[in-house]
Amino acid sequence: MINYIKLQFNYLFSKLFSLCFTLLIIGSFIGIIITSNIDLGYNYLDAFINEYQFEYYRESLLIIEIVSVILAIFVAAHLGSKNNDFLVCYTCNNNFDRLRFFCARSIVTVIFSLLYTSLVGIFILLYTNVLTPYNLDADFVLKGLISVFFISIYFSCVSLFLLSFINHFVLVSLPIVLFWYLKTIYDFKSLNSDFQELILKFFPIFLIEDKLIFYQDLYIYILIYLGMQVIIIMVNSLKDF
Amino acid sequence: MNMWEISTPISINIKNLTKAYSKDKGIFDLSIELNSGDINLIVGKNGSGKSTLLKCIMRLVRYHGAIERRKFRIGYAPENYIMPDFMTVEEFLYNIGRIKGVSRYEIRESTIDFYRFFNLEKYRHKLIKTLSNGMKQKVNLIQALINEPKIIMLDEPLTALDFESEKKLISYLNKLAKTHLVIISTHNPNKFKTRSKRIIELENGTIK
């Protein structure tokens, strides 16, 4: 299994991809620094610390969430491509091998999202503690990052799910559009339509009020996620190459 | 390059194999036994079912019927060798080798031999996307042979190879076929100049 995971990582981390990933990480760091409003000065921020601190956490999580989800969708699209599928011909000669191949692919999407959220998480912790006057709300940041991580792996799973039925790159625009649509929702209590409610039942998104809230219990999304993973692995393990 | 030896005969027994893509495309009720000792050449027109037969043996497609084969190491080189463009030749072969259970040391040793055999030494650190079709075919063949397989299945292995490489490969496969089960799908069986060859001609998914 480890060797299958290594293969998927080597497939993913080409020079071009590594460069894009590094730029996105740096971009996220810069975004976090900008949202901290550090340019206003310590004295000013100290005077309005409650307002600015909440905005800082909210906007930082928003940046991380957008970058993380879109990145996760593209990673899933890259790993779910026909080129990657063809590696089955070189590496598998029975159903168990195939199972391991596709499990490894799903595991890599999860590890990748974990890598991104961990890196920005460490940055937020260090930056907030060392360079800003804000009080570090580690509990809030941790819950936020875990939520972002979950949403990322959920949307990457949706991409892999769609690609396992119709393997066309254009199809990954669907989860991106869905995610974008969900980001237009500002309040779960006053939703505009039944369609929004339906979408929210199947796709997770969190809002930040005084705490992080999801539309429905997280375990329902986790069950849907696990169901999709099982279907992805089953469909890919049974299809012809 | 090691010419690994084994003593037990190797065979694949195919019974009533059917893999239908459409009414007249695929393989239909094919029964055959493939044995080591001879080089097994599967010939036939385009669409006669040569590649499908190899894919069935590799279990890359679902099929009806039975394919009995013992758990020997298998090497398979597909006809359409789509490889990860952004990996180098060495990275690709290393990863495939590791998945096939070959140790790091053995991979290093055998790839050095194969690079020399196929004149690929200069290209080992090149990205696969920069290689010519012939070079890609050579990488495709090396990945099939890297784990010293006892069953070797090559789908159109001579495609895109230059004359010299063709000759070397054929002579190598002829030697291997004495102790290994070698199955080759080809349009040019006459290029395999050996007495111990078995030609299996397919037509519309059955043996002619």
Chai-1 contact restraints between the chains, C-beta under 6 A:
chainA,res_idxA,chainB,res_idxB,connection_type,confidence,min_distance_angstrom,max_distance_angstrom,comment,restraint_id
A,N3,B,R98,contact,1.0,0.0,6.0,A-B,restraint_1
A,N3,B,I99,contact,1.0,0.0,6.0,A-B,restraint_2
A,L7,B,N95,contact,1.0,0.0,6.0,A-B,restraint_3
A,N10,B,E91,contact,1.0,0.0,6.0,A-B,restraint_4
A,N10,B,N95,contact,1.0,0.0,6.0,A-B,restraint_5
A,Y11,B,P84,contact,1.0,0.0,6.0,A-B,restraint_6
A,S14,B,F86,contact,1.0,0.0,6.0,A-B,restraint_7
A,N83,B,I82,contact,1.0,0.0,6.0,A-B,restraint_8
A,F86,B,I82,contact,1.0,0.0,6.0,A-B,restraint_9
A,C89,B,P78,contact,1.0,0.0,6.0,A-B,restraint_10
A,Y90,B,I96,contact,1.0,0.0,6.0,A-B,restraint_11
A,Y90,B,Q143,contact,1.0,0.0,6.0,A-B,restraint_12
A,T91,B,I99,contact,1.0,0.0,6.0,A-B,restraint_13
A,N93,B,M58,contact,1.0,0.0,6.0,A-B,restraint_14
A,N93,B,I74,contact,1.0,0.0,6.0,A-B,restraint_15
A,N94,B,R59,contact,1.0,0.0,6.0,A-B,restraint_16
A,D240,B,V61,contact,1.0,0.0,6.0,A-B,restraint_17
A,F241,B,L60,contact,1.0,0.0,6.0,A-B,restraint_18
